[in-house]
Amino acid sequence: MHGQTDGQRLSENGMAAFDAAIAKGYGIECDVRASRDGVAFVFHDTALTRMTGRDAAVAALDAAILDQITLPDGGTIPRLSALLARCGGRTPLLVEIKADGRRVEAVCAAVARDLAAWPGAPVAVMSFNPWAVRWFLRQRVGQVHGLVLTQQGKGRLRGAIERALALWLSKPDFLACDIRDLPSRLSRHAQTKGTPVLTWTVRSAAEQAIAAAHADQIIFERPRD
C-alpha cells in the first residue's frame, strides 16, 4: 500500500502505511512472498531492488536477513505474522499471494501457518495464480479465497482460455478484477451468480465512479480527501 501523511511518503507494504490505514478505519490489502526458509513476508516484487536497492530475490534470503532490510521510509519489511498481530483480528485483511507456476507450496503453507494463529479473523487470500488459490481451496477448507484477474496485454482468445482454466482450477469465492477491464461480461455474470467482485487499483475519481457502478468493493492506494 502507498500512502502519504503530513507530507511524509509511506513505503508500499510498509508497517507505517498499514498503521495509517488502521488509524483511519480502512481494511488492508497486502502482497506476500516467502523467504528461503519458508517465512511469509509482506512484499510485492520478486526482487528487492526497486524498494530497497538490494540486488537479491526475496525467495533467495532467509527470514533473519530480510528482517534487517529497510524500506524507503525507514521501516523494515514486515512479516505477515506481525501485520496480523497489528490488525488484531479486527481490521479486515486481504492477502495477495505472489507465486509463479505450480510451485506454490512454500508461500501458501507459510501464509496458512500465520493465519492459523488468528482463527476467526476477517482475512481473505487471493492470487493471480490459480494454483495458489486452489491450494487454499484444498488445504485450508473454509478459508475465503479469491482470484485476481486482468485482461490487459492479452488477446481476446488467450484471455478467455486462461480465465476459464483459472476459474475451473480455483473455484473462487470472489473475483478481484482490474479496474481497466470494468465493466465486463465476466464481472456482470459473477455478480448475477452472487459472487462478489472487487476491483483494483482505484486511483482517481473517474475510476471510483466506475467501481461504484460495477464492483462490490475497491482496492485503492490513497484515500480521496
NORPEVEN-V478663 format. One record per residue. N is the residue number from 1. RES is the residue in one small letter. OMEGA is omega in whole degrees, 0 to 359 (none if undefined). Layout:
BEGIN
n=[N & N]
res=[RES & RES]
omega=[OMEGA & OMEGA]
END
This chain:
BEGIN
n=[1 & 2 & 3 & 4 & 5 & 6 & 7 & 8 & 9 & 10 & 11 & 12 & 13 & 14 & 15 & 16 & 17 & 18 & 19 & 20 & 21 & 22 & 23 & 24 & 25 & 26 & 27 & 28 & 29 & 30 & 31 & 32 & 33 & 34 & 35 & 36 & 37 & 38 & 39 & 40 & 41 & 42 & 43 & 44 & 45 & 46 & 47 & 48 & 49 & 50 & 51 & 52 & 53 & 54 & 55 & 56 & 57 & 58 & 59 & 60 & 61 & 62 & 63 & 64 & 65 & 66 & 67 & 68 & 69 & 70 & 71 & 72 & 73 & 74 & 75 & 76 & 77 & 78 & 79 & 80 & 81 & 82 & 83 & 84 & 85 & 86 & 87 & 88 & 89 & 90 & 91 & 92 & 93 & 94 & 95 & 96 & 97 & 98 & 99 & 100 & 101 & 102 & 103 & 104 & 105 & 106 & 107 & 108 & 109 & 110 & 111 & 112 & 113 & 114 & 115 & 116 & 117 & 118 & 119 & 120 & 121 & 122 & 123 & 124 & 125 & 126 & 127 & 128 & 129 & 130 & 131 & 132 & 133 & 134 & 135 & 136 & 137 & 138 & 139 & 140 & 141 & 142 & 143 & 144 & 145 & 146 & 147 & 148 & 149 & 150 & 151 & 152 & 153 & 154 & 155 & 156 & 157 & 158 & 159 & 160 & 161 & 162 & 163 & 164 & 165 & 166 & 167 & 168 & 169 & 170 & 171 & 172 & 173 & 174 & 175 & 176 & 177 & 178 & 179 & 180 & 181 & 182 & 183 & 184 & 185 & 186 & 187 & 188 & 189 & 190 & 191 & 192 & 193 & 194 & 195 & 196 & 197 & 198 & 199 & 200 & 201 & 202 & 203 & 204 & 205 & 206 & 207 & 208 & 209 & 210 & 211 & 212 & 213 & 214 & 215 & 216 & 217 & 218 & 219 & 220 & 221 & 222 & 223 & 224 & 225]
res=[m & h & g & q & t & d & g & q & r & l & s & e & n & g & m & a & a & f & d & a & a & i & a & k & g & y & g & i & e & c & d & v & r & a & s & r & d & g & v & a & f & v & f & h & d & t & a & l & t & r & m & t & g & r & d & a & a & v & a & a & l & d & a & a & i & l & d & q & i & t & l & p & d & g & g & t & i & p & r & l & s & a & l & l & a & r & c & g & g & r & t & p & l & l & v & e & i & k & a & d & g & r & r & v & e & a & v & c & a & a & v & a & r & d & l & a & a & w & p & g & a & p & v & a & v & m & s & f & n & p & w & a & v & r & w & f & l & r & q & r & v & g & q & v & h & g & l & v & l & t & q & q & g & k & g & r & l & r & g & a & i & e & r & a & l & a & l & w & l & s & k & p & d & f & l & a & c & d & i & r & d & l & p & s & r & l & s & r & h & a & q & t & k & g & t & p & v & l & t & w & t & v & r & s & a & a & e & q & a & i & a & a & a & h & a & d & q & i & i & f & e & r & p & r & d]
omega=[172 & 177 & 177 & 182 & 178 & 177 & 181 & 180 & 181 & 185 & 174 & 179 & 178 & 184 & 179 & 177 & 178 & 177 & 179 & 178 & 180 & 181 & 180 & 178 & 179 & 167 & 186 & 168 & 180 & 178 & 185 & 172 & 180 & 173 & 180 & 181 & 168 & 175 & 182 & 178 & 181 & 184 & 186 & 191 & 172 & 182 & 180 & 192 & 187 & 187 & 186 & 183 & 181 & 184 & 179 & 176 & 176 & 185 & 181 & 185 & 176 & 183 & 182 & 177 & 179 & 179 & 185 & 185 & 185 & 175 & 183 & 181 & 177 & 177 & 177 & 179 & 184 & 165 & 176 & 180 & 179 & 178 & 177 & 178 & 179 & 178 & 173 & 181 & 182 & 181 & 178 & 183 & 178 & 186 & 176 & 182 & 179 & 181 & 181 & 176 & 182 & 183 & 187 & 188 & 186 & 183 & 180 & 179 & 178 & 178 & 182 & 178 & 180 & 180 & 181 & 179 & 182 & 180 & 178 & 178 & 180 & 184 & 172 & 176 & 177 & 180 & 167 & 185 & 183 & 178 & 176 & 179 & 179 & 179 & 180 & 176 & 185 & 189 & 180 & 186 & 180 & 178 & 177 & 186 & 183 & 180 & 178 & 186 & 169 & 175 & 184 & 179 & 181 & 174 & 184 & 183 & 180 & 180 & 181 & 180 & 180 & 181 & 182 & 179 & 181 & 179 & 179 & 181 & 192 & 183 & 189 & 173 & 178 & 175 & 173 & 188 & 174 & 180 & 181 & 181 & 184 & 356 & 179 & 178 & 179 & 182 & 178 & 180 & 180 & 181 & 177 & 179 & 181 & 177 & 181 & 178 & 171 & 176 & 182 & 336 & 185 & 185 & 184 & 178 & 179 & 178 & 178 & 178 & 177 & 180 & 181 & 182 & 191 & 180 & 180 & 179 & 182 & 169 & 185 & 180 & 181 & 176 & 175 & 181 & none]
END
